[in-house]
């Protein structure tokens, strides 16, 4: 599968969720880990995302977009690339983050052997226009959150952050006056 195909799948899943009865399409959260975080960042340029969670987000070069993802590690020299500072202008995912205006949570795993700290720094530095940006480091965690304790810590963090964001949005909605305009019918 290529990144383009995977992104199309994510857009289709988003659209299917947004069409569901009872879903407020203006209040959707997107949570992505690793490659999913990379694609979630790009999704924000294609669909409205109010809350964005990136856990150990991957980063790829923009080149070779139509090649299968499993060919990119060697071809793009990802191990070296991910240790370099990358500006938002140099990456589709980071440009998306630079334009993102919703609320964001970025989570790093302390002992991540796949996503080096520099990638998280690159994402954090790109998220400059957010309504809020929260960063958390999961102590003792590896990339896959292999231990039950790390999985629980992430779940607790995620649920707590989303609850806080949703509660804040509801509080804001209750204090914001709704102004109705009369509409003339022809």
OpenMM code with the backbone's topology and positions (N, CA, C; nanometers):
from openmm import Vec3, app, unit

residues = "UNK UNK UNK UNK UNK UNK UNK UNK UNK UNK UNK UNK UNK UNK UNK UNK UNK UNK UNK UNK UNK UNK UNK UNK UNK UNK UNK UNK UNK UNK UNK UNK UNK UNK UNK UNK UNK UNK UNK UNK UNK UNK UNK UNK UNK UNK UNK UNK UNK UNK UNK UNK UNK UNK UNK UNK UNK UNK UNK UNK UNK UNK UNK UNK UNK UNK UNK UNK UNK UNK UNK UNK UNK UNK UNK UNK UNK UNK UNK UNK UNK UNK UNK UNK UNK UNK UNK UNK UNK UNK UNK UNK UNK UNK UNK UNK UNK UNK UNK UNK UNK UNK UNK UNK UNK UNK UNK UNK UNK UNK UNK UNK UNK UNK UNK UNK UNK UNK UNK UNK UNK UNK UNK UNK UNK UNK UNK UNK UNK UNK UNK UNK UNK UNK UNK UNK UNK UNK UNK UNK UNK UNK UNK UNK UNK UNK UNK UNK UNK UNK UNK UNK UNK UNK UNK UNK UNK UNK UNK UNK UNK UNK UNK UNK UNK UNK UNK UNK UNK UNK UNK UNK UNK UNK UNK UNK UNK UNK UNK UNK UNK UNK UNK UNK UNK UNK".split()
positions = [
    Vec3(0.0847, -0.1186, 0.0000),
    Vec3(0.0000, 0.0000, 0.0000),
    Vec3(0.0887, 0.1241, 0.0000),
    Vec3(0.0433, 0.2254, -0.0697),
    Vec3(0.1158, 0.3514, -0.0747),
    Vec3(0.0577, 0.4480, 0.0283),
    Vec3(0.1292, 0.5547, 0.0539),
    Vec3(0.0775, 0.6567, 0.1449),
    Vec3(-0.0512, 0.7180, 0.0894),
    Vec3(-0.0569, 0.7350, -0.0415),
    Vec3(-0.1778, 0.7904, -0.1039),
    Vec3(-0.2981, 0.6999, -0.0785),
    Vec3(-0.2799, 0.5696, -0.0962),
    Vec3(-0.3892, 0.4751, -0.0722),
    Vec3(-0.4307, 0.4748, 0.0748),
    Vec3(-0.3331, 0.4771, 0.1647),
    Vec3(-0.3649, 0.4802, 0.3071),
    Vec3(-0.4365, 0.6094, 0.3464),
    Vec3(-0.3930, 0.7211, 0.2905),
    Vec3(-0.4591, 0.8486, 0.3189),
    Vec3(-0.6025, 0.8467, 0.2669),
    Vec3(-0.6246, 0.7913, 0.1486),
    Vec3(-0.7604, 0.7798, 0.0951),
    Vec3(-0.8479, 0.6951, 0.1872),
    Vec3(-0.7917, 0.5893, 0.2447),
    Vec3(-0.8666, 0.5051, 0.3388),
    Vec3(-0.9053, 0.5837, 0.4639),
    Vec3(-0.8134, 0.6649, 0.5127),
    Vec3(-0.8416, 0.7444, 0.6323),
    Vec3(-0.9495, 0.8486, 0.6038),
    Vec3(-0.9423, 0.9112, 0.4889),
    Vec3(-1.0453, 1.0085, 0.4503),
    Vec3(-1.1815, 0.9393, 0.4406),
    Vec3(-1.1844, 0.8212, 0.3820),
    Vec3(-1.3100, 0.7464, 0.3699),
    Vec3(-1.3649, 0.7097, 0.5080),
    Vec3(-1.2780, 0.6671, 0.5991),
    Vec3(-1.3216, 0.6337, 0.7350),
    Vec3(-1.3735, 0.7581, 0.8068),
    Vec3(-1.3043, 0.8695, 0.7927),
    Vec3(-1.3484, 0.9959, 0.8520),
    Vec3(-1.4866, 1.0320, 0.7992),
    Vec3(-1.5032, 1.0266, 0.6666),
    Vec3(-1.6310, 1.0636, 0.6053),
    Vec3(-1.7437, 0.9719, 0.6513),
    Vec3(-1.7162, 0.8427, 0.6642),
    Vec3(-1.8178, 0.7487, 0.7119),
    Vec3(-1.8593, 0.7823, 0.8547),
    Vec3(-1.7633, 0.8157, 0.9391),
    Vec3(-1.7948, 0.8547, 1.0768),
    Vec3(-1.8735, 0.9853, 1.0797),
    Vec3(-1.8296, 1.0824, 1.0040),
    Vec3(-1.8939, 1.2140, 1.0044),
    Vec3(-2.0395, 1.2069, 0.9562),
    Vec3(-2.0728, 1.1088, 0.8729),
    Vec3(-2.2096, 1.0941, 0.8206),
    Vec3(-2.3037, 1.0222, 0.9172),
    Vec3(-2.2501, 0.9637, 1.0212),
    Vec3(-2.3334, 0.8870, 1.1139),
    Vec3(-2.4311, 0.9788, 1.1870),
    Vec3(-2.5515, 0.9273, 1.2038),
    Vec3(-2.6529, 1.0030, 1.2772),
    Vec3(-2.6038, 1.0232, 1.4207),
    Vec3(-2.6195, 1.1423, 1.4714),
    Vec3(-2.5788, 1.1732, 1.6075),
    Vec3(-2.4340, 1.2165, 1.6216),
    Vec3(-2.3585, 1.2177, 1.5127),
    Vec3(-2.2177, 1.2603, 1.5179),
    Vec3(-2.2106, 1.4075, 1.4796),
    Vec3(-2.1474, 1.4860, 1.5641),
    Vec3(-2.1242, 1.6273, 1.5345),
    Vec3(-1.9953, 1.6363, 1.4540),
    Vec3(-2.0093, 1.6540, 1.3241),
    Vec3(-1.8927, 1.6551, 1.2352),
    Vec3(-1.7996, 1.7723, 1.2631),
    Vec3(-1.8452, 1.8718, 1.3380),
    Vec3(-1.7576, 1.9843, 1.3712),
    Vec3(-1.6780, 1.9575, 1.4989),
    Vec3(-1.6989, 1.8430, 1.5589),
    Vec3(-1.6322, 1.8114, 1.6862),
    Vec3(-1.5716, 1.6719, 1.6813),
    Vec3(-1.4858, 1.6492, 1.5815),
    Vec3(-1.4223, 1.5196, 1.5685),
    Vec3(-1.2781, 1.5237, 1.6176),
    Vec3(-1.2402, 1.4180, 1.6852),
    Vec3(-1.1020, 1.3999, 1.7292),
    Vec3(-1.0393, 1.2916, 1.6416),
    Vec3(-0.9130, 1.3097, 1.6104),
    Vec3(-0.8384, 1.2098, 1.5340),
    Vec3(-0.7155, 1.1737, 1.6169),
    Vec3(-0.6974, 1.0441, 1.6374),
    Vec3(-0.5861, 0.9926, 1.7157),
    Vec3(-0.5028, 0.9031, 1.6248),
    Vec3(-0.3746, 0.9334, 1.6142),
    Vec3(-0.2873, 0.8530, 1.5298),
    Vec3(-0.1559, 0.8227, 1.5990),
    Vec3(-0.1105, 0.6995, 1.5823),
    Vec3(0.0173, 0.6572, 1.6378),
    Vec3(0.1110, 0.6181, 1.5249),
    Vec3(0.2350, 0.6609, 1.5347),
    Vec3(0.3395, 0.6266, 1.4400),
    Vec3(0.2993, 0.6690, 1.2987),
    Vec3(0.2906, 0.5747, 1.2057),
    Vec3(0.2495, 0.6059, 1.0683),
    Vec3(0.1095, 0.6674, 1.0668),
    Vec3(0.0234, 0.6195, 1.1552),
    Vec3(-0.1111, 0.6769, 1.1664),
    Vec3(-0.1085, 0.8220, 1.2111),
    Vec3(-0.0116, 0.8585, 1.2943),
    Vec3(0.0037, 0.9987, 1.3347),
    Vec3(0.0469, 1.0853, 1.2181),
    Vec3(0.1385, 1.0339, 1.1391),
    Vec3(0.1827, 1.1034, 1.0176),
    Vec3(0.0640, 1.1307, 0.9261),
    Vec3(-0.0165, 1.0264, 0.9015),
    Vec3(-0.1320, 1.0430, 0.8140),
    Vec3(-0.2393, 1.1306, 0.8780),
    Vec3(-0.2562, 1.1216, 1.0094),
    Vec3(-0.3540, 1.2055, 1.0792),
    Vec3(-0.3195, 1.3536, 1.0635),
    Vec3(-0.1914, 1.3850, 1.0707),
    Vec3(-0.1497, 1.5245, 1.0510),
    Vec3(-0.1907, 1.5726, 0.9120),
    Vec3(-0.1658, 1.4918, 0.8113),
    Vec3(-0.2019, 1.5297, 0.6737),
    Vec3(-0.3533, 1.5393, 0.6589),
    Vec3(-0.4271, 1.4519, 0.7254),
    Vec3(-0.5738, 1.4549, 0.7195),
    Vec3(-0.6290, 1.5918, 0.7576),
    Vec3(-0.5612, 1.6618, 0.8482),
    Vec3(-0.6123, 1.7921, 0.8930),
    Vec3(-0.6184, 1.8947, 0.7791),
    Vec3(-0.5495, 1.8685, 0.6698),
    Vec3(-0.5576, 1.9597, 0.5543),
    Vec3(-0.6742, 1.9236, 0.4635),
    Vec3(-0.7316, 1.8069, 0.4850),
    Vec3(-0.8386, 1.7575, 0.3979),
    Vec3(-0.9758, 1.7565, 0.4647),
    Vec3(-0.9777, 1.7489, 0.5970),
    Vec3(-1.1031, 1.7431, 0.6727),
    Vec3(-1.0862, 1.8218, 0.8026),
    Vec3(-1.1976, 1.8764, 0.8547),
    Vec3(-1.1872, 1.9486, 0.9822),
    Vec3(-1.1625, 1.8538, 1.0993),
    Vec3(-1.0617, 1.8852, 1.1772),
    Vec3(-1.0260, 1.8059, 1.2952),
    Vec3(-1.0157, 1.9032, 1.4121),
    Vec3(-1.0994, 1.8838, 1.5116),
    Vec3(-1.0994, 1.9756, 1.6262),
    Vec3(-0.9912, 1.9405, 1.7278),
    Vec3(-0.9701, 1.8092, 1.7459),
    Vec3(-0.8701, 1.7615, 1.8409),
    Vec3(-0.7811, 1.6605, 1.7706),
    Vec3(-0.6515, 1.6812, 1.7788),
    Vec3(-0.5546, 1.5962, 1.7102),
    Vec3(-0.4578, 1.5385, 1.8127),
    Vec3(-0.4472, 1.4058, 1.8134),
    Vec3(-0.3532, 1.3372, 1.9026),
    Vec3(-0.2519, 1.2637, 1.8161),
    Vec3(-0.1245, 1.2938, 1.8390),
    Vec3(-0.0148, 1.2291, 1.7671),
    Vec3(0.0738, 1.1588, 1.8696),
    Vec3(0.0701, 1.0250, 1.8685),
    Vec3(0.1576, 0.9491, 1.9579),
    Vec3(0.2708, 0.8915, 1.8755),
    Vec3(0.3923, 0.9310, 1.9103),
    Vec3(0.5118, 0.8848, 1.8397),
    Vec3(0.4923, 0.8946, 1.6880),
    Vec3(0.4578, 1.0145, 1.6395),
    Vec3(0.4275, 1.0265, 1.4962),
    Vec3(0.5510, 1.0031, 1.4097),
    Vec3(0.5327, 0.9272, 1.3040),
    Vec3(0.6413, 0.9024, 1.2088),
    Vec3(0.6583, 1.0248, 1.1193),
    Vec3(0.7690, 1.0281, 1.0486),
    Vec3(0.7940, 1.1350, 0.9519),
    Vec3(0.8621, 1.0732, 0.8310),
    Vec3(0.8139, 1.1103, 0.7146),
    Vec3(0.8676, 1.0609, 0.5883),
    Vec3(0.9007, 1.1795, 0.4993),
    Vec3(0.9910, 1.1570, 0.4066),
    Vec3(1.0174, 1.2571, 0.3039),
    Vec3(0.8966, 1.2613, 0.2113),
    Vec3(0.8746, 1.3740, 0.1480),
    Vec3(0.7607, 1.3877, 0.0576),
    Vec3(0.7795, 1.3106, -0.0731),
    Vec3(0.9019, 1.2798, -0.1078),
    Vec3(0.9285, 1.2085, -0.2334),
    Vec3(0.8765, 1.0649, -0.2256),
    Vec3(0.8651, 1.0035, -0.3405),
    Vec3(0.8209, 0.8639, -0.3518),
    Vec3(0.6823, 0.8401, -0.2913),
    Vec3(0.5943, 0.9370, -0.3042),
    Vec3(0.4600, 0.9315, -0.2447),
    Vec3(0.3811, 0.8104, -0.2937),
    Vec3(0.4038, 0.7689, -0.4173),
    Vec3(0.3238, 0.6603, -0.4753),
    Vec3(0.3907, 0.5230, -0.4645),
    Vec3(0.5024, 0.5155, -0.3955),
    Vec3(0.5656, 0.3844, -0.3735),
    Vec3(0.5085, 0.3192, -0.2475),
    Vec3(0.5076, 0.1869, -0.2422),
    Vec3(0.4618, 0.1197, -0.1203),
    Vec3(0.5439, 0.1637, 0.0011),
    Vec3(0.4750, 0.1831, 0.1119),
    Vec3(0.5389, 0.2341, 0.2335),
    Vec3(0.6550, 0.1461, 0.2785),
    Vec3(0.6440, 0.0154, 0.2621),
    Vec3(0.7499, -0.0733, 0.3110),
    Vec3(0.8815, -0.0589, 0.2343),
    Vec3(0.8802, 0.0136, 0.1244),
    Vec3(1.0031, 0.0392, 0.0486),
    Vec3(1.0727, 0.1684, 0.0930),
    Vec3(1.0076, 0.2481, 0.1747),
    Vec3(1.0582, 0.3823, 0.2045),
    Vec3(1.1727, 0.3860, 0.3053),
    Vec3(1.1754, 0.2960, 0.4021),
    Vec3(1.2781, 0.3024, 0.5076),
    Vec3(1.4181, 0.3095, 0.4480),
    Vec3(1.4486, 0.2200, 0.3567),
    Vec3(1.5822, 0.2170, 0.2968),
    Vec3(1.5965, 0.3264, 0.1908),
    Vec3(1.4984, 0.3378, 0.1034),
    Vec3(1.5044, 0.4328, -0.0071),
    Vec3(1.5190, 0.5771, 0.0416),
    Vec3(1.4459, 0.6126, 0.1460),
    Vec3(1.4506, 0.7497, 0.1987),
    Vec3(1.5525, 0.7662, 0.3111),
    Vec3(1.6260, 0.6609, 0.3421),
    Vec3(1.7236, 0.6653, 0.4512),
    Vec3(1.6592, 0.7246, 0.5771),
    Vec3(1.5472, 0.6620, 0.6151),
    Vec3(1.4652, 0.7177, 0.7230),
    Vec3(1.5359, 0.7245, 0.8571),
    Vec3(1.6220, 0.6291, 0.8875),
    Vec3(1.6911, 0.6334, 1.0162),
    Vec3(1.7717, 0.7622, 1.0304),
    Vec3(1.8404, 0.8026, 0.9259),
    Vec3(1.9181, 0.9271, 0.9285),
    Vec3(1.8264, 1.0483, 0.9183),
    Vec3(1.7292, 1.0420, 0.8291),
    Vec3(1.6373, 1.1551, 0.8092),
    Vec3(1.5644, 1.1921, 0.9381),
    Vec3(1.5224, 1.0914, 1.0130),
    Vec3(1.4449, 1.1169, 1.1342),
    Vec3(1.5293, 1.1731, 1.2488),
    Vec3(1.6580, 1.1771, 1.2323),
    Vec3(1.7444, 1.2367, 1.3349),
    Vec3(1.7816, 1.3811, 1.3025),
    Vec3(1.7290, 1.4302, 1.1911),
    Vec3(1.7616, 1.5660, 1.1457),
    Vec3(1.6494, 1.6635, 1.1786),
    Vec3(1.6859, 1.7889, 1.2081),
    Vec3(1.5807, 1.8908, 1.2173),
    Vec3(1.5168, 1.9086, 1.0789),
    Vec3(1.3839, 1.9115, 1.0755),
    Vec3(1.3108, 1.9305, 0.9509),
    Vec3(1.2136, 2.0451, 0.9716),
    Vec3(1.2207, 2.1421, 0.8834),
    Vec3(1.1313, 2.2582, 0.8906),
    Vec3(0.9954, 2.2218, 0.8325),
    Vec3(0.8925, 2.2926, 0.8741),
    Vec3(0.7567, 2.2663, 0.8263),
    Vec3(0.7473, 2.2745, 0.6743),
    Vec3(0.8184, 2.3670, 0.6147),
    Vec3(0.8121, 2.3846, 0.4692),
    Vec3(0.8682, 2.2637, 0.3934),
    Vec3(0.9437, 2.1783, 0.4607),
    Vec3(1.0090, 2.0648, 0.3954),
    Vec3(0.9281, 1.9350, 0.4026),
    Vec3(0.8095, 1.9383, 0.4620),
    Vec3(0.7345, 1.8151, 0.4847),
    Vec3(0.5846, 1.8410, 0.4787),
    Vec3(0.5146, 1.7591, 0.4039),
    Vec3(0.3685, 1.7730, 0.3934),
    Vec3(0.3024, 1.7600, 0.5311),
    Vec3(0.3459, 1.6645, 0.6104),
    Vec3(0.2867, 1.6448, 0.7427),
    Vec3(0.3162, 1.7634, 0.8342),
    Vec3(0.4380, 1.8143, 0.8293),
    Vec3(0.4727, 1.9283, 0.9149),
    Vec3(0.4055, 2.0562, 0.8661),
    Vec3(0.3891, 2.0718, 0.7354),
    Vec3(0.3134, 2.1878, 0.6834),
    Vec3(0.1698, 2.1821, 0.7332),
    Vec3(0.1130, 2.0628, 0.7330),
    Vec3(-0.0233, 2.0451, 0.7839),
    Vec3(-0.0300, 2.0881, 0.9299),
    Vec3(0.0693, 2.0480, 1.0078),
    Vec3(0.0733, 2.0875, 1.1493),
    Vec3(0.0875, 2.2389, 1.1642),
    Vec3(0.1682, 2.3004, 1.0797),
    Vec3(0.1884, 2.4453, 1.0863),
    Vec3(0.0587, 2.5207, 1.0575),
    Vec3(-0.0298, 2.4619, 0.9794),
    Vec3(-0.1574, 2.5256, 0.9454),
    Vec3(-0.2702, 2.4857, 1.0392),
    Vec3(-0.2482, 2.3869, 1.1228),
    Vec3(-0.3537, 2.3335, 1.2097),
    Vec3(-0.3878, 2.4325, 1.3206),
    Vec3(-0.5174, 2.4577, 1.3392),
    Vec3(-0.5618, 2.5568, 1.4370),
    Vec3(-0.6435, 2.4978, 1.5523),
    Vec3(-0.6629, 2.3691, 1.5527),
    Vec3(-0.7367, 2.3049, 1.6614),
    Vec3(-0.6471, 2.2786, 1.7812),
    Vec3(-0.6914, 2.1887, 1.8661),
    Vec3(-0.6162, 2.1502, 1.9864),
    Vec3(-0.5340, 2.0259, 1.9552),
    Vec3(-0.4124, 2.0217, 2.0066),
    Vec3(-0.3237, 1.9090, 1.9760),
    Vec3(-0.2583, 1.8543, 2.1023),
    Vec3(-0.2434, 1.7236, 2.1025),
    Vec3(-0.1672, 1.6520, 2.2046),
    Vec3(-0.0623, 1.5717, 2.1306),
    Vec3(0.0621, 1.5854, 2.1722),
    Vec3(0.1694, 1.5053, 2.1136),
    Vec3(0.2360, 1.4265, 2.2263),
    Vec3(0.2491, 1.2961, 2.2036),
    Vec3(0.2996, 1.2053, 2.3061),
    Vec3(0.4238, 1.1349, 2.2522),
    Vec3(0.5284, 1.1395, 2.3317),
    Vec3(0.6561, 1.0767, 2.2963),
    Vec3(0.6810, 0.9589, 2.3896),
    Vec3(0.7390, 0.8533, 2.3370),
    Vec3(0.7796, 0.7392, 2.4192),
    Vec3(0.9273, 0.7559, 2.4550),
    Vec3(0.9582, 0.7452, 2.5829),
    Vec3(1.0935, 0.7711, 2.6314),
    Vec3(1.1981, 0.6806, 2.5663),
    Vec3(1.1652, 0.5557, 2.5444),
    Vec3(1.2624, 0.4601, 2.4903),
    Vec3(1.2212, 0.4123, 2.3514),
    Vec3(1.1841, 0.5046, 2.2672),
    Vec3(1.1376, 0.4724, 2.1317),
    Vec3(1.2575, 0.4479, 2.0411),
    Vec3(1.2701, 0.3270, 1.9884),
    Vec3(1.3815, 0.2927, 1.8994),
    Vec3(1.3474, 0.3170, 1.7526),
    Vec3(1.2239, 0.3544, 1.7235),
    Vec3(1.1807, 0.3767, 1.5856),
    Vec3(1.1658, 0.5251, 1.5543),
    Vec3(1.1039, 0.5983, 1.6442),
    Vec3(1.0833, 0.7427, 1.6256),
    Vec3(1.1749, 0.8167, 1.7232),
    Vec3(1.2858, 0.8716, 1.6722),
    Vec3(1.3780, 0.9430, 1.7613),
    Vec3(1.3166, 1.0736, 1.8139),
    Vec3(1.3685, 1.1238, 1.9242),
    Vec3(1.3159, 1.2481, 1.9817),
    Vec3(1.3104, 1.3651, 1.8822),
    Vec3(1.4034, 1.3709, 1.7874),
    Vec3(1.4050, 1.4822, 1.6925),
    Vec3(1.2758, 1.4895, 1.6105),
    Vec3(1.2167, 1.3767, 1.5786),
    Vec3(1.0906, 1.3777, 1.5034),
    Vec3(0.9824, 1.4468, 1.5855),
    Vec3(0.9748, 1.4149, 1.7120),
    Vec3(0.8753, 1.4779, 1.7991),
    Vec3(0.9032, 1.6281, 1.8102),
    Vec3(1.0299, 1.6641, 1.8203),
    Vec3(1.0674, 1.8066, 1.8218),
    Vec3(1.0200, 1.8742, 1.6939),
    Vec3(1.0407, 1.8090, 1.5798),
    Vec3(0.9972, 1.8665, 1.4524),
    Vec3(0.8469, 1.8921, 1.4512),
    Vec3(0.7696, 1.7957, 1.4986),
    Vec3(0.6238, 1.8130, 1.5048),
    Vec3(0.5863, 1.9243, 1.6022),
    Vec3(0.6471, 1.9248, 1.7190),
    Vec3(0.6152, 2.0280, 1.8186),
    Vec3(0.6460, 2.1675, 1.7655),
    Vec3(0.7579, 2.1808, 1.6972),
    Vec3(0.7947, 2.3116, 1.6427),
    Vec3(0.7031, 2.3533, 1.5283),
    Vec3(0.6453, 2.2577, 1.4592),
    Vec3(0.5537, 2.2906, 1.3485),
    Vec3(0.4157, 2.3325, 1.3986),
    Vec3(0.3747, 2.2831, 1.5138),
    Vec3(0.2400, 2.3116, 1.5653),
    Vec3(0.2354, 2.4506, 1.6308),
    Vec3(0.2470, 2.5523, 1.5479),
    Vec3(0.2589, 2.6892, 1.5994),
    Vec3(0.1280, 2.7665, 1.6074),
    Vec3(0.0250, 2.7216, 1.5378),
    Vec3(-0.1004, 2.7975, 1.5346),
    Vec3(-0.2147, 2.7275, 1.6078),
    Vec3(-0.1832, 2.6285, 1.6863),
    Vec3(-0.2873, 2.5527, 1.7544),
    Vec3(-0.3608, 2.6376, 1.8578),
    Vec3(-0.4860, 2.5989, 1.8844),
    Vec3(-0.5611, 2.6620, 1.9931),
    Vec3(-0.4964, 2.6260, 2.1262),
    Vec3(-0.4428, 2.5040, 2.1343),
    Vec3(-0.3635, 2.4607, 2.2500),
    Vec3(-0.2750, 2.3454, 2.2061),
    Vec3(-0.1605, 2.3353, 2.2700),
    Vec3(-0.0671, 2.2267, 2.2409),
    Vec3(-0.0215, 2.1672, 2.3737),
    Vec3(-0.0426, 2.0377, 2.3882),
    Vec3(-0.0003, 1.9650, 2.5070),
    Vec3(0.1015, 1.8603, 2.4647),
    Vec3(0.2114, 1.8527, 2.5374),
    Vec3(0.3162, 1.7537, 2.5118),
    Vec3(0.3324, 1.6687, 2.6365),
    Vec3(0.3431, 1.5386, 2.6157),
    Vec3(0.3686, 1.4478, 2.7265),
    Vec3(0.4723, 1.3433, 2.6846),
    Vec3(0.5587, 1.3075, 2.7784),
    Vec3(0.6579, 1.2026, 2.7605),
    Vec3(0.6138, 1.0827, 2.8436),
    Vec3(0.5977, 0.9682, 2.7777),
    Vec3(0.5631, 0.8463, 2.8489),
    Vec3(0.6919, 0.7812, 2.8983),
    Vec3(0.7164, 0.7902, 3.0270),
    Vec3(0.8358, 0.7328, 3.0883),
    Vec3(0.8381, 0.5823, 3.0696),
    Vec3(0.9561, 0.5290, 3.0426),
    Vec3(0.9803, 0.3852, 3.0289),
    Vec3(0.9112, 0.3219, 2.9084),
    Vec3(0.8421, 0.3990, 2.8270),
    Vec3(0.7662, 0.3422, 2.7149),
    Vec3(0.8544, 0.3232, 2.5921),
    Vec3(0.8298, 0.2126, 2.5210),
    Vec3(0.8927, 0.1921, 2.3910),
    Vec3(0.7915, 0.2327, 2.2831),
    Vec3(0.8302, 0.2157, 2.1584),
    Vec3(0.7435, 0.2592, 2.0479),
    Vec3(0.6087, 0.1878, 2.0481),
    Vec3(0.6107, 0.0588, 2.0733),
    Vec3(0.4888, -0.0220, 2.0654),
    Vec3(0.4065, -0.0218, 2.1945),
    Vec3(0.4535, 0.0482, 2.2968),
    Vec3(0.3891, 0.0437, 2.4288),
    Vec3(0.3728, -0.1027, 2.4704),
    Vec3(0.4838, -0.1741, 2.4704),
    Vec3(0.4841, -0.3190, 2.4917),
    Vec3(0.4337, -0.3625, 2.6287),
    Vec3(0.4594, -0.2834, 2.7306),
    Vec3(0.4164, -0.3254, 2.8641),
    Vec3(0.2734, -0.2784, 2.8920),
    Vec3(0.2069, -0.3567, 2.9729),
    Vec3(0.0703, -0.3209, 3.0121),
    Vec3(0.0686, -0.1870, 3.0859),
    Vec3(0.1708, -0.1619, 3.1666),
    Vec3(0.1781, -0.0358, 3.2407),
    Vec3(0.1858, 0.0842, 3.1451),
    Vec3(0.2641, 0.0706, 3.0378),
    Vec3(0.2748, 0.1801, 2.9396),
    Vec3(0.1448, 0.1980, 2.8624),
    Vec3(0.0801, 0.0882, 2.8280),
    Vec3(-0.0484, 0.0963, 2.7593),
    Vec3(-0.1509, 0.1674, 2.8471),
    Vec3(-0.1527, 0.1318, 2.9743),
    Vec3(-0.2465, 0.1936, 3.0683),
    Vec3(-0.2153, 0.3417, 3.0876),
    Vec3(-0.0877, 0.3750, 3.0969),
    Vec3(-0.0484, 0.5158, 3.1130),
    Vec3(-0.0939, 0.5981, 2.9927),
    Vec3(-0.0752, 0.5440, 2.8723),
    Vec3(-0.1187, 0.6157, 2.7522),
    Vec3(-0.2706, 0.6283, 2.7473),
    Vec3(-0.3404, 0.5201, 2.7778),
    Vec3(-0.4871, 0.5239, 2.7761),
    Vec3(-0.5392, 0.6271, 2.8752),
    Vec3(-0.4829, 0.6281, 2.9939),
    Vec3(-0.5237, 0.7252, 3.0960),
    Vec3(-0.4975, 0.8675, 3.0490),
    Vec3(-0.3802, 0.8902, 2.9930),
    Vec3(-0.3449, 1.0218, 2.9407),
    Vec3(-0.4414, 1.0643, 2.8304),
    Vec3(-0.4667, 0.9755, 2.7358),
    Vec3(-0.5539, 1.0054, 2.6226),
    Vec3(-0.6960, 1.0368, 2.6686),
    Vec3(-0.7521, 0.9530, 2.7527),
    Vec3(-0.8888, 0.9735, 2.8005),
    Vec3(-0.8983, 1.1029, 2.8810),
    Vec3(-0.7995, 1.1288, 2.9651),
    Vec3(-0.7988, 1.2505, 3.0456),
    Vec3(-0.7930, 1.3750, 2.9572),
    Vec3(-0.7034, 1.3754, 2.8597),
    Vec3(-0.6885, 1.4911, 2.7724),
    Vec3(-0.8151, 1.5139, 2.6905),
    Vec3(-0.8670, 1.4079, 2.6296),
    Vec3(-0.9888, 1.4231, 2.5495),
    Vec3(-1.1063, 1.4683, 2.6353),
    Vec3(-1.1182, 1.4145, 2.7560),
    Vec3(-1.2258, 1.4564, 2.8464),
    Vec3(-1.2144, 1.6048, 2.8789),
    Vec3(-1.0935, 1.6486, 2.9068),
    Vec3(-1.0701, 1.7901, 2.9364),
    Vec3(-1.1059, 1.8772, 2.8161),
    Vec3(-1.0662, 1.8344, 2.6984),
    Vec3(-1.0949, 1.9122, 2.5772),
    Vec3(-1.2454, 1.9187, 2.5497),
    Vec3(-1.3128, 1.8065, 2.5616),
    Vec3(-1.4567, 1.8021, 2.5334),
    Vec3(-1.5338, 1.8808, 2.6386),
    Vec3(-1.4943, 1.8654, 2.7649),
    Vec3(-1.5588, 1.9425, 2.8713),
    Vec3(-1.5400, 2.0925, 2.8481),
    Vec3(-1.4184, 2.1314, 2.8100),
    Vec3(-1.3925, 2.2727, 2.7808),
    Vec3(-1.4752, 2.3231, 2.6638),
    Vec3(-1.4927, 2.2415, 2.5625),
    Vec3(-1.5727, 2.2811, 2.4463),
    Vec3(-1.7187, 2.2986, 2.4858),
    Vec3(-1.7691, 2.2090, 2.5693),
    Vec3(-1.9084, 2.2197, 2.6151),
    Vec3(-1.9262, 2.3434, 2.7016),
    Vec3(-1.8298, 2.3719, 2.7886),
    Vec3(-1.8371, 2.4907, 2.8728),
    Vec3(-1.8371, 2.6169, 2.7876),
    Vec3(-1.7507, 2.6183, 2.6859),
    Vec3(-1.7461, 2.7337, 2.5953),
    Vec3(-1.8789, 2.7511, 2.5230),
    Vec3(-1.9397, 2.6422, 2.4809),
    Vec3(-2.0665, 2.6483, 2.4075),
    Vec3(-2.1778, 2.7016, 2.4966),
    Vec3(-2.1748, 2.6683, 2.6256),
    Vec3(-2.2791, 2.7147, 2.7170),
    Vec3(-2.2657, 2.8630, 2.7483),
    Vec3(-2.1454, 2.9173, 2.7394),
    Vec3(-2.1263, 3.0592, 2.7716),
    Vec3(-2.1258, 3.1484, 2.6489),
    Vec3(-2.1278, 3.0884, 2.5303),
    Vec3(-2.1285, 3.1668, 2.4076),
    Vec3(-2.2723, 3.1900, 2.3643),
    Vec3(-2.3144, 3.3167, 2.3570),
    Vec3(-2.4530, 3.3419, 2.3166),
    Vec3(-2.4765, 3.3019, 2.1708),
    Vec3(-2.5941, 3.2499, 2.1469),
    Vec3(-2.6330, 3.2148, 2.0110),
    Vec3(-2.7167, 3.3296, 1.9570),
    Vec3(-2.6737, 3.3827, 1.8452),
    Vec3(-2.7434, 3.4967, 1.7856),
    Vec3(-2.8160, 3.4453, 1.6618),
    Vec3(-2.9448, 3.4583, 1.6630),
    Vec3(-3.0256, 3.4118, 1.5501),
    Vec3(-3.0617, 3.5301, 1.4638),
    Vec3(-3.0608, 3.5111, 1.3353),
    Vec3(-3.1019, 3.6148, 1.2418),
    Vec3(-3.2328, 3.5711, 1.1779),
    Vec3(-3.3195, 3.6666, 1.1579),
    Vec3(-3.4431, 3.6383, 1.0874),
    Vec3(-3.4097, 3.6168, 0.9391),
    Vec3(-3.4723, 3.5169, 0.8823),
    Vec3(-3.4500, 3.4874, 0.7411),
    Vec3(-3.5805, 3.5110, 0.6683),
    Vec3(-3.5744, 3.5937, 0.5660),
    Vec3(-3.6939, 3.6201, 0.4870),
    Vec3(-3.7165, 3.5063, 0.3906),
    Vec3(-3.8381, 3.4596, 0.3859),
    Vec3(-3.8749, 3.3540, 0.2933),
    Vec3(-3.9327, 3.4166, 0.1679),
    Vec3(-3.8909, 3.3709, 0.0546),
    Vec3(-3.9400, 3.4274, -0.0719),
    Vec3(-4.0733, 3.3705, -0.1090),
] * unit.nanometer
topology = app.Topology()
chain = topology.addChain("A")
for resn in residues:
    res = topology.addResidue(resn, chain)
    for name in ("N", "CA", "C"):
        topology.addAtom(name, app.Element.getBySymbol(name[0]), res)
